[in-house]
Amino acid sequence: MAGGRVPGLTRFRIRDGRVTRYMRKDGLFDDYPSSVLPDNSGNFWISTSGGIYRVSRQELRDFADGQLRKVHTVLFGVVDGMKTSEASDPTQQPAGWRSRDGKLWFATRKGLVIIDPDHPEYNELVPPVVIEEVVADGENLPASARARTDWCWHRGKTRSNCITRR
């Protein structure tokens, strides 16, 4: 897998000479990687100016073989504890490093980010949801108003959940 001056990631398969380019339109988070590092679980970790994301190597293979229309990525950034999501400039190398213990080190504009993909930390607490304001038909609804939700079609293409007065 390689990044470089051409947008996206490029894969060259030696056995048949096939070249596949993966782009944002194909599911990548960003077209301009600073660094691409493998982990021990079959993923690539890619640093960009918008954050660090993970993508499955198997999904990349399946996409190249025409079995998937898009790859799925998982983005990590400031909400995950990074001081900034902006990785170092791609011209400043090495922008990433994999140490012998499997940890991934990425340079960002505000210091190093170290990821241990073999021991991820997840916050499983669901934050409370507070509805501060409800607007229906252009008017604020008082807290005592009753509302119901209906499926709305916008221009026949997009479906969303809409709040309507009752």
C-alpha positions as CSV (number, residue, x, y, z in Angstrom):
1,M,0.0,0.0,0.0
2,A,1.4,3.4,-0.8
3,G,0.4,7.0,-0.6
4,G,2.3,9.8,-2.3
5,R,1.8,12.7,-4.6
6,V,-1.2,11.1,-6.3
7,P,-4.4,11.4,-4.2
8,G,-5.6,8.3,-2.3
9,L,-3.9,5.0,-1.6
10,T,-2.5,2.8,-4.4
11,R,-2.2,-0.9,-4.3
12,F,0.0,-2.9,-6.8
13,R,-0.7,-6.6,-6.8
14,I,2.5,-8.4,-7.9
15,R,0.9,-11.7,-9.0
16,D,-1.1,-10.1,-11.8
17,G,0.2,-6.5,-12.0
18,R,-3.2,-5.1,-11.1
19,V,-3.3,-1.6,-9.7
20,T,-6.1,-0.3,-7.5
21,R,-6.5,3.2,-6.3
22,Y,-8.6,3.8,-3.2
23,M,-10.1,7.3,-2.7
24,R,-12.5,9.2,-0.5
25,K,-15.3,8.3,-2.9
26,D,-14.5,4.6,-2.2
27,G,-14.9,5.0,1.6
28,L,-11.5,6.3,2.7
29,F,-11.7,9.2,5.2
30,D,-9.2,11.4,3.3
31,D,-7.3,11.3,0.0
32,Y,-4.0,12.6,1.4
33,P,-2.3,10.3,3.8
34,S,0.7,11.3,5.8
35,S,1.5,7.8,7.0
36,V,0.1,4.2,6.5
37,L,1.0,1.6,9.2
38,P,-0.2,-2.0,9.5
39,D,-1.2,-3.6,12.8
40,N,-1.2,-7.2,13.9
41,S,-5.0,-7.6,13.3
42,G,-5.2,-7.1,9.6
43,N,-5.8,-3.3,9.5
44,F,-4.0,-0.3,8.2
45,W,-3.9,2.9,10.3
46,I,-3.7,6.0,8.2
47,S,-2.8,9.5,9.4
48,T,-4.2,12.5,7.6
49,S,-4.7,16.2,8.2
50,G,-8.2,15.4,9.5
51,G,-7.4,12.6,11.9
52,I,-6.1,9.0,12.1
53,Y,-8.4,6.3,10.7
54,R,-8.4,2.5,10.5
55,V,-9.4,0.4,7.5
56,S,-9.5,-3.4,7.2
57,R,-6.9,-4.8,4.8
58,Q,-9.5,-7.6,3.9
59,E,-12.0,-4.9,2.9
60,L,-9.4,-3.3,0.7
61,R,-8.8,-6.6,-1.0
62,D,-12.5,-7.3,-1.4
63,F,-13.0,-3.8,-2.9
64,A,-10.1,-4.5,-5.4
65,D,-11.7,-7.8,-6.3
66,G,-15.1,-6.1,-7.0
67,Q,-16.8,-7.8,-4.0
68,L,-17.4,-4.4,-2.2
69,R,-18.6,-1.1,-3.5
70,K,-17.1,0.9,-0.6
71,V,-14.7,0.2,2.3
72,H,-15.5,1.2,5.8
73,T,-13.2,3.3,8.0
74,V,-13.1,4.2,11.7
75,L,-11.9,7.7,12.5
76,F,-10.0,8.8,15.6
77,G,-9.5,12.4,16.6
78,V,-9.8,15.0,19.3
79,V,-12.8,13.3,20.8
80,D,-10.6,10.2,21.4
81,G,-8.0,12.1,23.3
82,M,-5.7,13.5,20.7
83,K,-4.6,17.1,21.2
84,T,-5.2,17.8,17.5
85,S,-6.5,15.6,14.7
86,E,-4.0,17.2,12.3
87,A,-1.2,14.9,11.4
88,S,2.2,16.2,10.4
89,D,2.7,17.4,6.9
90,P,3.3,14.5,4.4
91,T,6.6,16.0,3.5
92,Q,7.8,15.7,7.1
93,Q,8.9,12.0,7.3
94,P,8.7,9.7,9.1
95,A,5.1,10.7,9.9
96,G,4.5,7.4,11.5
97,W,6.4,4.5,13.0
98,R,5.5,1.0,14.2
99,S,7.6,-0.1,17.2
100,R,8.6,-3.7,18.0
101,D,5.8,-4.0,20.6
102,G,3.2,-3.3,17.9
103,K,2.4,0.2,19.0
104,L,1.8,2.8,16.3
105,W,3.4,6.2,16.6
106,F,2.1,9.1,14.6
107,A,3.5,12.6,14.5
108,T,0.8,15.4,14.7
109,R,1.1,19.2,14.7
110,K,0.9,19.1,18.6
111,G,3.0,16.1,19.4
112,L,3.1,12.3,19.2
113,V,0.0,10.1,19.3
114,I,0.7,6.5,20.3
115,I,-1.9,3.9,19.5
116,D,-1.8,0.3,20.9
117,P,-4.1,-1.5,18.4
118,D,-3.7,-4.8,20.4
119,H,-5.2,-3.2,23.5
120,P,-7.8,-0.5,22.4
121,E,-9.5,1.6,25.0
122,Y,-13.2,2.1,24.4
123,N,-15.6,4.4,26.3
124,E,-18.7,2.4,26.5
125,L,-20.6,5.0,28.5
126,V,-23.4,6.5,26.5
127,P,-23.6,10.2,27.1
128,P,-27.0,11.6,28.3
129,V,-29.1,13.3,25.6
130,V,-30.7,16.7,26.4
131,I,-33.1,18.3,24.0
132,E,-32.7,22.0,24.4
133,E,-35.0,23.2,21.7
134,V,-37.6,21.8,19.3
135,V,-38.6,23.7,16.2
136,A,-41.5,22.5,14.0
137,D,-42.8,24.4,10.9
138,G,-40.4,27.2,11.7
139,E,-41.8,27.8,15.3
140,N,-40.3,26.9,18.7
141,L,-42.5,24.4,20.5
142,P,-42.9,24.8,24.2
143,A,-41.8,22.0,26.4
144,S,-45.4,21.1,27.2
145,A,-46.3,20.6,23.5
146,R,-46.8,17.1,22.1
147,A,-45.1,16.1,19.0
148,R,-44.9,13.0,16.8
149,T,-42.4,11.9,14.2
150,D,-43.2,11.0,10.7
151,W,-40.9,9.9,7.8
152,C,-40.4,12.7,5.4
153,W,-39.2,12.5,1.8
154,H,-37.2,15.4,0.5
155,R,-37.2,15.6,-3.3
156,G,-38.0,11.9,-3.4
157,K,-34.4,10.9,-2.6
158,T,-33.6,11.5,1.0
159,R,-35.6,10.0,3.9
160,S,-35.3,11.6,7.3
161,N,-37.2,11.6,10.6
162,C,-39.2,14.8,10.9
163,I,-40.9,16.3,13.9
164,T,-44.4,17.5,13.2
165,R,-47.0,19.1,15.5
166,R,-49.7,17.0,16.9
